[in-house]
Amino acid sequence: MRKSHRQEKSEFCLEGRFLDFVIKDGYKLKGLLLGTSEGERYVKLAKHLRHTFDLRLPPGTWLQVVGEKKYDPKTGEVKLKAERAMACRQEVQITAEVVPAPVDKTKENKKEKSAKGNTILVCQKSSCMKRGGKKLCQALAASISERGLEDQVNIKGTGCMKKCKAGPNLIMPDKTRYTKIQAEQVSTLMDKHFGTKEQVEIPIPESVNLNRM
């Protein structure tokens, strides 16, 4: 008979200097890289923490993360998953502890359908990524979170939009196409298409250089 092996689970508490975020598909925050006394460590973030981080968090910030550690005795691999994260020093506030509420599948399905109707398309080809596409996706995700639009607006990476030299390229939910969009212009762009908190439309000045394709 084969002997089945199970991963050993335990709690962990780790402190270290923030090195970088781990991003998937150009804009999806997945985890953190921390510099610790034992070397560089990757810590995966629980889903309820991914929207609480400011992507402008400066490298070198001391963080303390607490969560679940999984050890696989067969491979010797250790995986860390953070359930809470906080600054070790009071001058930088990272996040408050969030207790996830029970998931209502019916509401989740409605949220998904709502988000599909408001999708921002962003070119993921290398040419656009080199011209600032990665930071653009991160800024869009952060702006959507700040405005509380996670249930209404979705970001989707696409193939080439045939405007490589004018990248980064994106298409807003109303089919308006833009070229040469940079992360610094995202706030103005979101104001134009989704309105401010008071729902007042703010025109984009010509100096912002949001060029339509």
mmCIF file of the C-alpha atoms, coordinates in Angstrom:
data_MODEL
# 
_entry.id   MODEL 
# 
loop_
_atom_site.group_PDB 
_atom_site.id 
_atom_site.type_symbol 
_atom_site.label_atom_id 
_atom_site.label_alt_id 
_atom_site.label_comp_id 
_atom_site.label_asym_id 
_atom_site.label_entity_id 
_atom_site.label_seq_id 
_atom_site.pdbx_PDB_ins_code 
_atom_site.Cartn_x 
_atom_site.Cartn_y 
_atom_site.Cartn_z 
_atom_site.occupancy 
_atom_site.B_iso_or_equiv 
_atom_site.pdbx_formal_charge 
_atom_site.auth_seq_id 
_atom_site.auth_comp_id 
_atom_site.auth_asym_id 
_atom_site.auth_atom_id 
_atom_site.pdbx_PDB_model_num 
ATOM 1   C CA . MET A 1 1   ? 0.000   0.000  0.000   1.00 0.00 ? 1   MET A CA 1 
ATOM 2   C CA . ARG A 1 2   ? 1.119   3.509  -0.762  1.00 0.00 ? 2   ARG A CA 1 
ATOM 3   C CA . LYS A 1 3   ? 1.714   5.765  2.158   1.00 0.00 ? 3   LYS A CA 1 
ATOM 4   C CA . SER A 1 4   ? -0.171  9.008  1.709   1.00 0.00 ? 4   SER A CA 1 
ATOM 5   C CA . HIS A 1 5   ? 1.549   12.107 2.905   1.00 0.00 ? 5   HIS A CA 1 
ATOM 6   C CA . ARG A 1 6   ? -0.236  15.180 4.173   1.00 0.00 ? 6   ARG A CA 1 
ATOM 7   C CA . GLN A 1 7   ? 0.972   18.724 4.411   1.00 0.00 ? 7   GLN A CA 1 
ATOM 8   C CA . GLU A 1 8   ? 1.616   19.856 7.957   1.00 0.00 ? 8   GLU A CA 1 
ATOM 9   C CA . LYS A 1 9   ? -0.158  23.119 8.802   1.00 0.00 ? 9   LYS A CA 1 
ATOM 10  C CA . SER A 1 10  ? 0.761   25.599 11.497  1.00 0.00 ? 10  SER A CA 1 
ATOM 11  C CA . GLU A 1 11  ? 0.619   29.314 12.208  1.00 0.00 ? 11  GLU A CA 1 
ATOM 12  C CA . PHE A 1 12  ? 3.511   31.659 11.496  1.00 0.00 ? 12  PHE A CA 1 
ATOM 13  C CA . CYS A 1 13  ? 4.486   35.223 12.338  1.00 0.00 ? 13  CYS A CA 1 
ATOM 14  C CA . LEU A 1 14  ? 7.163   36.783 10.152  1.00 0.00 ? 14  LEU A CA 1 
ATOM 15  C CA . GLU A 1 15  ? 8.829   40.192 10.136  1.00 0.00 ? 15  GLU A CA 1 
ATOM 16  C CA . GLY A 1 16  ? 10.908  41.607 7.339   1.00 0.00 ? 16  GLY A CA 1 
ATOM 17  C CA . ARG A 1 17  ? 11.518  44.471 4.942   1.00 0.00 ? 17  ARG A CA 1 
ATOM 18  C CA . PHE A 1 18  ? 9.101   44.778 2.036   1.00 0.00 ? 18  PHE A CA 1 
ATOM 19  C CA . LEU A 1 19  ? 10.974  44.178 -1.236  1.00 0.00 ? 19  LEU A CA 1 
ATOM 20  C CA . ASP A 1 20  ? 8.309   44.012 -3.934  1.00 0.00 ? 20  ASP A CA 1 
ATOM 21  C CA . PHE A 1 21  ? 4.814   42.891 -4.863  1.00 0.00 ? 21  PHE A CA 1 
ATOM 22  C CA . VAL A 1 22  ? 4.283   39.685 -6.827  1.00 0.00 ? 22  VAL A CA 1 
ATOM 23  C CA . ILE A 1 23  ? 1.921   40.480 -9.701  1.00 0.00 ? 23  ILE A CA 1 
ATOM 24  C CA . LYS A 1 24  ? 0.202   37.988 -12.023 1.00 0.00 ? 24  LYS A CA 1 
ATOM 25  C CA . ASP A 1 25  ? -1.077  38.778 -15.541 1.00 0.00 ? 25  ASP A CA 1 
ATOM 26  C CA . GLY A 1 26  ? 0.291   42.300 -15.265 1.00 0.00 ? 26  GLY A CA 1 
ATOM 27  C CA . TYR A 1 27  ? -2.158  43.569 -12.662 1.00 0.00 ? 27  TYR A CA 1 
ATOM 28  C CA . LYS A 1 28  ? -3.373  40.849 -10.260 1.00 0.00 ? 28  LYS A CA 1 
ATOM 29  C CA . LEU A 1 29  ? -1.748  41.186 -6.837  1.00 0.00 ? 29  LEU A CA 1 
ATOM 30  C CA . LYS A 1 30  ? -0.853  37.731 -5.501  1.00 0.00 ? 30  LYS A CA 1 
ATOM 31  C CA . GLY A 1 31  ? 1.740   38.175 -2.759  1.00 0.00 ? 31  GLY A CA 1 
ATOM 32  C CA . LEU A 1 32  ? 4.761   39.904 -1.245  1.00 0.00 ? 32  LEU A CA 1 
ATOM 33  C CA . LEU A 1 33  ? 8.503   39.439 -1.288  1.00 0.00 ? 33  LEU A CA 1 
ATOM 34  C CA . LEU A 1 34  ? 10.040  40.083 2.138   1.00 0.00 ? 34  LEU A CA 1 
ATOM 35  C CA . GLY A 1 35  ? 13.692  40.348 3.091   1.00 0.00 ? 35  GLY A CA 1 
ATOM 36  C CA . THR A 1 36  ? 14.148  38.504 6.390   1.00 0.00 ? 36  THR A CA 1 
ATOM 37  C CA . SER A 1 37  ? 17.051  37.330 8.540   1.00 0.00 ? 37  SER A CA 1 
ATOM 38  C CA . GLU A 1 38  ? 16.739  33.985 6.755   1.00 0.00 ? 38  GLU A CA 1 
ATOM 39  C CA . GLY A 1 39  ? 16.828  35.523 3.299   1.00 0.00 ? 39  GLY A CA 1 
ATOM 40  C CA . GLU A 1 40  ? 14.190  36.492 0.768   1.00 0.00 ? 40  GLU A CA 1 
ATOM 41  C CA . ARG A 1 41  ? 10.755  34.936 1.391   1.00 0.00 ? 41  ARG A CA 1 
ATOM 42  C CA . TYR A 1 42  ? 7.620   34.865 -0.737  1.00 0.00 ? 42  TYR A CA 1 
ATOM 43  C CA . VAL A 1 43  ? 4.332   35.230 1.137   1.00 0.00 ? 43  VAL A CA 1 
ATOM 44  C CA . LYS A 1 44  ? 1.034   34.653 -0.644  1.00 0.00 ? 44  LYS A CA 1 
ATOM 45  C CA . LEU A 1 45  ? -1.770  37.040 0.356   1.00 0.00 ? 45  LEU A CA 1 
ATOM 46  C CA . ALA A 1 46  ? -5.209  35.768 1.307   1.00 0.00 ? 46  ALA A CA 1 
ATOM 47  C CA . LYS A 1 47  ? -7.889  37.107 -1.050  1.00 0.00 ? 47  LYS A CA 1 
ATOM 48  C CA . HIS A 1 48  ? -9.385  39.481 1.526   1.00 0.00 ? 48  HIS A CA 1 
ATOM 49  C CA . LEU A 1 49  ? -5.985  41.216 1.894   1.00 0.00 ? 49  LEU A CA 1 
ATOM 50  C CA . ARG A 1 50  ? -5.211  41.809 -1.777  1.00 0.00 ? 50  ARG A CA 1 
ATOM 51  C CA . HIS A 1 51  ? -7.352  44.951 -2.085  1.00 0.00 ? 51  HIS A CA 1 
ATOM 52  C CA . THR A 1 52  ? -6.096  46.531 1.159   1.00 0.00 ? 52  THR A CA 1 
ATOM 53  C CA . PHE A 1 53  ? -2.533  47.229 0.023   1.00 0.00 ? 53  PHE A CA 1 
ATOM 54  C CA . ASP A 1 54  ? -1.441  50.490 -1.509  1.00 0.00 ? 54  ASP A CA 1 
ATOM 55  C CA . LEU A 1 55  ? 0.646   49.507 -4.544  1.00 0.00 ? 55  LEU A CA 1 
ATOM 56  C CA . ARG A 1 56  ? 2.784   52.592 -3.871  1.00 0.00 ? 56  ARG A CA 1 
ATOM 57  C CA . LEU A 1 57  ? 4.122   51.006 -0.677  1.00 0.00 ? 57  LEU A CA 1 
ATOM 58  C CA . PRO A 1 58  ? 7.836   51.972 -0.588  1.00 0.00 ? 58  PRO A CA 1 
ATOM 59  C CA . PRO A 1 59  ? 10.416  49.164 -0.609  1.00 0.00 ? 59  PRO A CA 1 
ATOM 60  C CA . GLY A 1 60  ? 12.203  48.823 2.723   1.00 0.00 ? 60  GLY A CA 1 
ATOM 61  C CA . THR A 1 61  ? 9.056   49.236 4.839   1.00 0.00 ? 61  THR A CA 1 
ATOM 62  C CA . TRP A 1 62  ? 9.108   46.899 7.840   1.00 0.00 ? 62  TRP A CA 1 
ATOM 63  C CA . LEU A 1 63  ? 6.112   44.565 7.801   1.00 0.00 ? 63  LEU A CA 1 
ATOM 64  C CA . GLN A 1 64  ? 4.773   41.891 10.090  1.00 0.00 ? 64  GLN A CA 1 
ATOM 65  C CA . VAL A 1 65  ? 2.647   39.158 8.512   1.00 0.00 ? 65  VAL A CA 1 
ATOM 66  C CA . VAL A 1 66  ? 0.696   36.457 10.311  1.00 0.00 ? 66  VAL A CA 1 
ATOM 67  C CA . GLY A 1 67  ? -0.977  33.464 8.744   1.00 0.00 ? 67  GLY A CA 1 
ATOM 68  C CA . GLU A 1 68  ? -0.819  29.786 7.871   1.00 0.00 ? 68  GLU A CA 1 
ATOM 69  C CA . LYS A 1 69  ? 2.315   27.800 7.048   1.00 0.00 ? 69  LYS A CA 1 
ATOM 70  C CA . LYS A 1 70  ? 2.122   24.586 5.067   1.00 0.00 ? 70  LYS A CA 1 
ATOM 71  C CA . TYR A 1 71  ? 5.026   22.128 5.093   1.00 0.00 ? 71  TYR A CA 1 
ATOM 72  C CA . ASP A 1 72  ? 5.208   19.243 2.637   1.00 0.00 ? 72  ASP A CA 1 
ATOM 73  C CA . PRO A 1 73  ? 7.389   16.528 4.227   1.00 0.00 ? 73  PRO A CA 1 
ATOM 74  C CA . LYS A 1 74  ? 7.766   14.744 0.904   1.00 0.00 ? 74  LYS A CA 1 
ATOM 75  C CA . THR A 1 75  ? 9.230   17.684 -1.041  1.00 0.00 ? 75  THR A CA 1 
ATOM 76  C CA . GLY A 1 76  ? 10.467  19.767 1.884   1.00 0.00 ? 76  GLY A CA 1 
ATOM 77  C CA . GLU A 1 77  ? 8.583   22.763 0.463   1.00 0.00 ? 77  GLU A CA 1 
ATOM 78  C CA . VAL A 1 78  ? 7.211   25.424 2.806   1.00 0.00 ? 78  VAL A CA 1 
ATOM 79  C CA . LYS A 1 79  ? 4.375   27.710 1.700   1.00 0.00 ? 79  LYS A CA 1 
ATOM 80  C CA . LEU A 1 80  ? 3.320   30.846 3.581   1.00 0.00 ? 80  LEU A CA 1 
ATOM 81  C CA . LYS A 1 81  ? -0.122  32.440 3.296   1.00 0.00 ? 81  LYS A CA 1 
ATOM 82  C CA . ALA A 1 82  ? -0.767  35.744 5.083   1.00 0.00 ? 82  ALA A CA 1 
ATOM 83  C CA . GLU A 1 83  ? -4.126  36.315 6.787   1.00 0.00 ? 83  GLU A CA 1 
ATOM 84  C CA . ARG A 1 84  ? -3.083  39.580 8.464   1.00 0.00 ? 84  ARG A CA 1 
ATOM 85  C CA . ALA A 1 85  ? -0.443  42.167 7.604   1.00 0.00 ? 85  ALA A CA 1 
ATOM 86  C CA . MET A 1 86  ? 0.619   45.330 9.387   1.00 0.00 ? 86  MET A CA 1 
ATOM 87  C CA . ALA A 1 87  ? 3.440   47.822 9.599   1.00 0.00 ? 87  ALA A CA 1 
ATOM 88  C CA . CYS A 1 88  ? 5.962   47.141 12.349  1.00 0.00 ? 88  CYS A CA 1 
ATOM 89  C CA . ARG A 1 89  ? 6.266   50.879 12.917  1.00 0.00 ? 89  ARG A CA 1 
ATOM 90  C CA . GLN A 1 90  ? 3.374   53.298 13.402  1.00 0.00 ? 90  GLN A CA 1 
ATOM 91  C CA . GLU A 1 91  ? 4.489   55.893 10.851  1.00 0.00 ? 91  GLU A CA 1 
ATOM 92  C CA . VAL A 1 92  ? 3.224   53.732 7.990   1.00 0.00 ? 92  VAL A CA 1 
ATOM 93  C CA . GLN A 1 93  ? -0.292  52.331 8.144   1.00 0.00 ? 93  GLN A CA 1 
ATOM 94  C CA . ILE A 1 94  ? -0.666  49.375 5.797   1.00 0.00 ? 94  ILE A CA 1 
ATOM 95  C CA . THR A 1 95  ? -3.953  47.697 6.555   1.00 0.00 ? 95  THR A CA 1 
ATOM 96  C CA . ALA A 1 96  ? -6.416  46.986 9.286   1.00 0.00 ? 96  ALA A CA 1 
ATOM 97  C CA . GLU A 1 97  ? -7.216  43.397 10.082  1.00 0.00 ? 97  GLU A CA 1 
ATOM 98  C CA . VAL A 1 98  ? -10.141 42.252 7.981   1.00 0.00 ? 98  VAL A CA 1 
ATOM 99  C CA . VAL A 1 99  ? -12.431 39.445 9.080   1.00 0.00 ? 99  VAL A CA 1 
ATOM 100 C CA . PRO A 1 100 ? -13.969 37.922 5.938   1.00 0.00 ? 100 PRO A CA 1 
ATOM 101 C CA . ALA A 1 101 ? -17.741 37.560 5.953   1.00 0.00 ? 101 ALA A CA 1 
ATOM 102 C CA . PRO A 1 102 ? -19.467 34.360 4.847   1.00 0.00 ? 102 PRO A CA 1 
ATOM 103 C CA . VAL A 1 103 ? -19.648 34.183 1.058   1.00 0.00 ? 103 VAL A CA 1 
ATOM 104 C CA . ASP A 1 104 ? -23.070 34.352 -0.524  1.00 0.00 ? 104 ASP A CA 1 
ATOM 105 C CA . LYS A 1 105 ? -22.736 32.521 -3.845  1.00 0.00 ? 105 LYS A CA 1 
ATOM 106 C CA . THR A 1 106 ? -25.855 34.190 -5.277  1.00 0.00 ? 106 THR A CA 1 
ATOM 107 C CA . LYS A 1 107 ? -24.465 37.652 -4.585  1.00 0.00 ? 107 LYS A CA 1 
ATOM 108 C CA . GLU A 1 108 ? -21.063 36.648 -5.941  1.00 0.00 ? 108 GLU A CA 1 
ATOM 109 C CA . ASN A 1 109 ? -22.621 35.544 -9.237  1.00 0.00 ? 109 ASN A CA 1 
ATOM 110 C CA . LYS A 1 110 ? -24.495 38.840 -9.517  1.00 0.00 ? 110 LYS A CA 1 
ATOM 111 C CA . LYS A 1 111 ? -21.284 40.756 -8.861  1.00 0.00 ? 111 LYS A CA 1 
ATOM 112 C CA . GLU A 1 112 ? -19.480 38.829 -11.585 1.00 0.00 ? 112 GLU A CA 1 
ATOM 113 C CA . LYS A 1 113 ? -22.238 39.542 -14.112 1.00 0.00 ? 113 LYS A CA 1 
ATOM 114 C CA . SER A 1 114 ? -22.203 43.232 -13.174 1.00 0.00 ? 114 SER A CA 1 
ATOM 115 C CA . ALA A 1 115 ? -18.424 43.486 -13.568 1.00 0.00 ? 115 ALA A CA 1 
ATOM 116 C CA . LYS A 1 116 ? -18.499 41.794 -16.989 1.00 0.00 ? 116 LYS A CA 1 
ATOM 117 C CA . GLY A 1 117 ? -20.649 44.642 -18.306 1.00 0.00 ? 117 GLY A CA 1 
ATOM 118 C CA . ASN A 1 118 ? -17.987 47.220 -17.354 1.00 0.00 ? 118 ASN A CA 1 
ATOM 119 C CA . THR A 1 119 ? -14.703 45.774 -18.543 1.00 0.00 ? 119 THR A CA 1 
ATOM 120 C CA . ILE A 1 120 ? -11.573 47.819 -19.190 1.00 0.00 ? 120 ILE A CA 1 
ATOM 121 C CA . LEU A 1 121 ? -9.453  46.138 -21.858 1.00 0.00 ? 121 LEU A CA 1 
ATOM 122 C CA . VAL A 1 122 ? -5.680  46.615 -21.551 1.00 0.00 ? 122 VAL A CA 1 
ATOM 123 C CA . CYS A 1 123 ? -3.136  45.392 -24.104 1.00 0.00 ? 123 CYS A CA 1 
ATOM 124 C CA . GLN A 1 124 ? -0.754  42.862 -22.532 1.00 0.00 ? 124 GLN A CA 1 
ATOM 125 C CA . LYS A 1 125 ? 1.746   42.540 -25.377 1.00 0.00 ? 125 LYS A CA 1 
ATOM 126 C CA . SER A 1 126 ? 5.412   43.169 -24.589 1.00 0.00 ? 126 SER A CA 1 
ATOM 127 C CA . SER A 1 127 ? 5.589   46.477 -26.472 1.00 0.00 ? 127 SER A CA 1 
ATOM 128 C CA . CYS A 1 128 ? 2.840   48.027 -24.342 1.00 0.00 ? 128 CYS A CA 1 
ATOM 129 C CA . MET A 1 129 ? 4.215   46.466 -21.164 1.00 0.00 ? 129 MET A CA 1 
ATOM 130 C CA . LYS A 1 130 ? 7.647   48.021 -21.802 1.00 0.00 ? 130 LYS A CA 1 
ATOM 131 C CA . ARG A 1 131 ? 6.039   51.421 -22.271 1.00 0.00 ? 131 ARG A CA 1 
ATOM 132 C CA . GLY A 1 132 ? 4.375   51.376 -18.849 1.00 0.00 ? 132 GLY A CA 1 
ATOM 133 C CA . GLY A 1 133 ? 1.566   48.855 -19.282 1.00 0.00 ? 133 GLY A CA 1 
ATOM 134 C CA . LYS A 1 134 ? 2.340   46.984 -16.056 1.00 0.00 ? 134 LYS A CA 1 
ATOM 135 C CA . LYS A 1 135 ? 2.185   50.121 -13.895 1.00 0.00 ? 135 LYS A CA 1 
ATOM 136 C CA . LEU A 1 136 ? -0.953  51.180 -15.781 1.00 0.00 ? 136 LEU A CA 1 
ATOM 137 C CA . CYS A 1 137 ? -2.745  47.932 -14.862 1.00 0.00 ? 137 CYS A CA 1 
ATOM 138 C CA . GLN A 1 138 ? -1.669  48.264 -11.239 1.00 0.00 ? 138 GLN A CA 1 
ATOM 139 C CA . ALA A 1 139 ? -2.872  51.887 -11.103 1.00 0.00 ? 139 ALA A CA 1 
ATOM 140 C CA . LEU A 1 140 ? -6.240  50.923 -12.649 1.00 0.00 ? 140 LEU A CA 1 
ATOM 141 C CA . ALA A 1 141 ? -6.715  48.119 -10.107 1.00 0.00 ? 141 ALA A CA 1 
ATOM 142 C CA . ALA A 1 142 ? -5.820  50.464 -7.227  1.00 0.00 ? 142 ALA A CA 1 
ATOM 143 C CA . SER A 1 143 ? -8.161  53.200 -8.504  1.00 0.00 ? 143 SER A CA 1 
ATOM 144 C CA . ILE A 1 144 ? -11.051 50.755 -8.897  1.00 0.00 ? 144 ILE A CA 1 
ATOM 145 C CA . SER A 1 145 ? -10.491 49.565 -5.317  1.00 0.00 ? 145 SER A CA 1 
ATOM 146 C CA . GLU A 1 146 ? -10.256 53.110 -3.925  1.00 0.00 ? 146 GLU A CA 1 
ATOM 147 C CA . ARG A 1 147 ? -13.554 54.037 -5.580  1.00 0.00 ? 147 ARG A CA 1 
ATOM 148 C CA . GLY A 1 148 ? -15.285 50.890 -4.335  1.00 0.00 ? 148 GLY A CA 1 
ATOM 149 C CA . LEU A 1 149 ? -15.989 49.703 -7.882  1.00 0.00 ? 149 LEU A CA 1 
ATOM 150 C CA . GLU A 1 150 ? -14.643 46.147 -7.537  1.00 0.00 ? 150 GLU A CA 1 
ATOM 151 C CA . ASP A 1 151 ? -18.163 44.747 -8.029  1.00 0.00 ? 151 ASP A CA 1 
ATOM 152 C CA . GLN A 1 152 ? -18.859 46.942 -11.044 1.00 0.00 ? 152 GLN A CA 1 
ATOM 153 C CA . VAL A 1 153 ? -15.644 47.255 -13.042 1.00 0.00 ? 153 VAL A CA 1 
ATOM 154 C CA . ASN A 1 154 ? -13.314 44.535 -14.287 1.00 0.00 ? 154 ASN A CA 1 
ATOM 155 C CA . ILE A 1 155 ? -9.862  44.680 -15.926 1.00 0.00 ? 155 ILE A CA 1 
ATOM 156 C CA . LYS A 1 156 ? -9.061  42.244 -18.719 1.00 0.00 ? 156 LYS A CA 1 
ATOM 157 C CA . GLY A 1 157 ? -5.754  41.779 -20.529 1.00 0.00 ? 157 GLY A CA 1 
ATOM 158 C CA . THR A 1 158 ? -5.924  41.426 -24.305 1.00 0.00 ? 158 THR A CA 1 
ATOM 159 C CA . GLY A 1 159 ? -3.713  40.633 -27.253 1.00 0.00 ? 159 GLY A CA 1 
ATOM 160 C CA . CYS A 1 160 ? -2.162  43.236 -29.528 1.00 0.00 ? 160 CYS A CA 1 
ATOM 161 C CA . MET A 1 161 ? -4.344  46.269 -30.361 1.00 0.00 ? 161 MET A CA 1 
ATOM 162 C CA . LYS A 1 162 ? -2.206  47.103 -33.428 1.00 0.00 ? 162 LYS A CA 1 
ATOM 163 C CA . LYS A 1 163 ? -0.912  50.388 -31.986 1.00 0.00 ? 163 LYS A CA 1 
ATOM 164 C CA . CYS A 1 164 ? 2.398   49.153 -30.576 1.00 0.00 ? 164 CYS A CA 1 
ATOM 165 C CA . LYS A 1 165 ? 4.335   52.408 -30.998 1.00 0.00 ? 165 LYS A CA 1 
ATOM 166 C CA . ALA A 1 166 ? 1.567   54.335 -29.210 1.00 0.00 ? 166 ALA A CA 1 
ATOM 167 C CA . GLY A 1 167 ? 1.356   52.054 -26.165 1.00 0.00 ? 167 GLY A CA 1 
ATOM 168 C CA . PRO A 1 168 ? 0.159   51.493 -23.560 1.00 0.00 ? 168 PRO A CA 1 
ATOM 169 C CA . ASN A 1 169 ? -3.249  50.975 -25.174 1.00 0.00 ? 169 ASN A CA 1 
ATOM 170 C CA . LEU A 1 170 ? -6.613  50.454 -23.508 1.00 0.00 ? 170 LEU A CA 1 
ATOM 171 C CA . ILE A 1 171 ? -10.331 50.426 -24.290 1.00 0.00 ? 171 ILE A CA 1 
ATOM 172 C CA . MET A 1 172 ? -12.839 51.705 -21.740 1.00 0.00 ? 172 MET A CA 1 
ATOM 173 C CA . PRO A 1 173 ? -16.248 50.015 -21.192 1.00 0.00 ? 173 PRO A CA 1 
ATOM 174 C CA . ASP A 1 174 ? -17.973 52.548 -23.494 1.00 0.00 ? 174 ASP A CA 1 
ATOM 175 C CA . LYS A 1 175 ? -15.575 51.450 -26.317 1.00 0.00 ? 175 LYS A CA 1 
ATOM 176 C CA . THR A 1 176 ? -13.509 54.635 -26.127 1.00 0.00 ? 176 THR A CA 1 
ATOM 177 C CA . ARG A 1 177 ? -9.925  53.776 -27.128 1.00 0.00 ? 177 ARG A CA 1 
ATOM 178 C CA . TYR A 1 178 ? -6.859  55.477 -25.679 1.00 0.00 ? 178 TYR A CA 1 
ATOM 179 C CA . THR A 1 179 ? -3.158  55.351 -26.462 1.00 0.00 ? 179 THR A CA 1 
ATOM 180 C CA . LYS A 1 180 ? -0.024  56.444 -24.593 1.00 0.00 ? 180 LYS A CA 1 
ATOM 181 C CA . ILE A 1 181 ? -1.813  56.133 -21.233 1.00 0.00 ? 181 ILE A CA 1 
ATOM 182 C CA . GLN A 1 182 ? 0.443   56.297 -18.174 1.00 0.00 ? 182 GLN A CA 1 
ATOM 183 C CA . ALA A 1 183 ? -0.248  55.359 -14.547 1.00 0.00 ? 183 ALA A CA 1 
ATOM 184 C CA . GLU A 1 184 ? -0.237  59.035 -13.508 1.00 0.00 ? 184 GLU A CA 1 
ATOM 185 C CA . GLN A 1 185 ? -3.237  59.695 -15.793 1.00 0.00 ? 185 GLN A CA 1 
ATOM 186 C CA . VAL A 1 186 ? -5.473  56.961 -14.401 1.00 0.00 ? 186 VAL A CA 1 
ATOM 187 C CA . SER A 1 187 ? -7.230  59.143 -11.810 1.00 0.00 ? 187 SER A CA 1 
ATOM 188 C CA . THR A 1 188 ? -8.234  61.678 -14.482 1.00 0.00 ? 188 THR A CA 1 
ATOM 189 C CA . LEU A 1 189 ? -9.322  58.905 -16.816 1.00 0.00 ? 189 LEU A CA 1 
ATOM 190 C CA . MET A 1 190 ? -11.475 57.266 -14.136 1.00 0.00 ? 190 MET A CA 1 
ATOM 191 C CA . ASP A 1 191 ? -13.055 60.629 -13.286 1.00 0.00 ? 191 ASP A CA 1 
ATOM 192 C CA . LYS A 1 192 ? -13.993 61.087 -16.929 1.00 0.00 ? 192 LYS A CA 1 
ATOM 193 C CA . HIS A 1 193 ? -15.627 57.675 -17.379 1.00 0.00 ? 193 HIS A CA 1 
ATOM 194 C CA . PHE A 1 194 ? -16.962 56.834 -13.921 1.00 0.00 ? 194 PHE A CA 1 
ATOM 195 C CA . GLY A 1 195 ? -17.319 60.243 -12.312 1.00 0.00 ? 195 GLY A CA 1 
ATOM 196 C CA . THR A 1 196 ? -15.958 61.501 -8.998  1.00 0.00 ? 196 THR A CA 1 
ATOM 197 C CA . LYS A 1 197 ? -17.435 60.456 -5.652  1.00 0.00 ? 197 LYS A CA 1 
ATOM 198 C CA . GLU A 1 198 ? -19.998 63.248 -6.123  1.00 0.00 ? 198 GLU A CA 1 
ATOM 199 C CA . GLN A 1 199 ? -20.673 61.891 -9.641  1.00 0.00 ? 199 GLN A CA 1 
ATOM 200 C CA . VAL A 1 200 ? -19.497 65.134 -11.244 1.00 0.00 ? 200 VAL A CA 1 
ATOM 201 C CA . GLU A 1 201 ? -17.854 64.612 -14.624 1.00 0.00 ? 201 GLU A CA 1 
ATOM 202 C CA . ILE A 1 202 ? -14.467 66.296 -14.911 1.00 0.00 ? 202 ILE A CA 1 
ATOM 203 C CA . PRO A 1 203 ? -13.181 66.975 -18.467 1.00 0.00 ? 203 PRO A CA 1 
ATOM 204 C CA . ILE A 1 204 ? -9.651  65.818 -19.241 1.00 0.00 ? 204 ILE A CA 1 
ATOM 205 C CA . PRO A 1 205 ? -7.420  68.760 -20.202 1.00 0.00 ? 205 PRO A CA 1 
ATOM 206 C CA . GLU A 1 206 ? -5.523  68.558 -23.486 1.00 0.00 ? 206 GLU A CA 1 
ATOM 207 C CA . SER A 1 207 ? -2.207  68.641 -21.614 1.00 0.00 ? 207 SER A CA 1 
ATOM 208 C CA . VAL A 1 208 ? -2.960  65.221 -20.131 1.00 0.00 ? 208 VAL A CA 1 
ATOM 209 C CA . ASN A 1 209 ? -2.445  63.756 -23.660 1.00 0.00 ? 209 ASN A CA 1 
ATOM 210 C CA . LEU A 1 210 ? -5.068  61.016 -23.603 1.00 0.00 ? 210 LEU A CA 1 
ATOM 211 C CA . ASN A 1 211 ? -5.042  60.269 -27.323 1.00 0.00 ? 211 ASN A CA 1 
ATOM 212 C CA . ARG A 1 212 ? -7.949  58.433 -28.868 1.00 0.00 ? 212 ARG A CA 1 
ATOM 213 C CA . MET A 1 213 ? -7.073  55.710 -31.365 1.00 0.00 ? 213 MET A CA 1 
# 
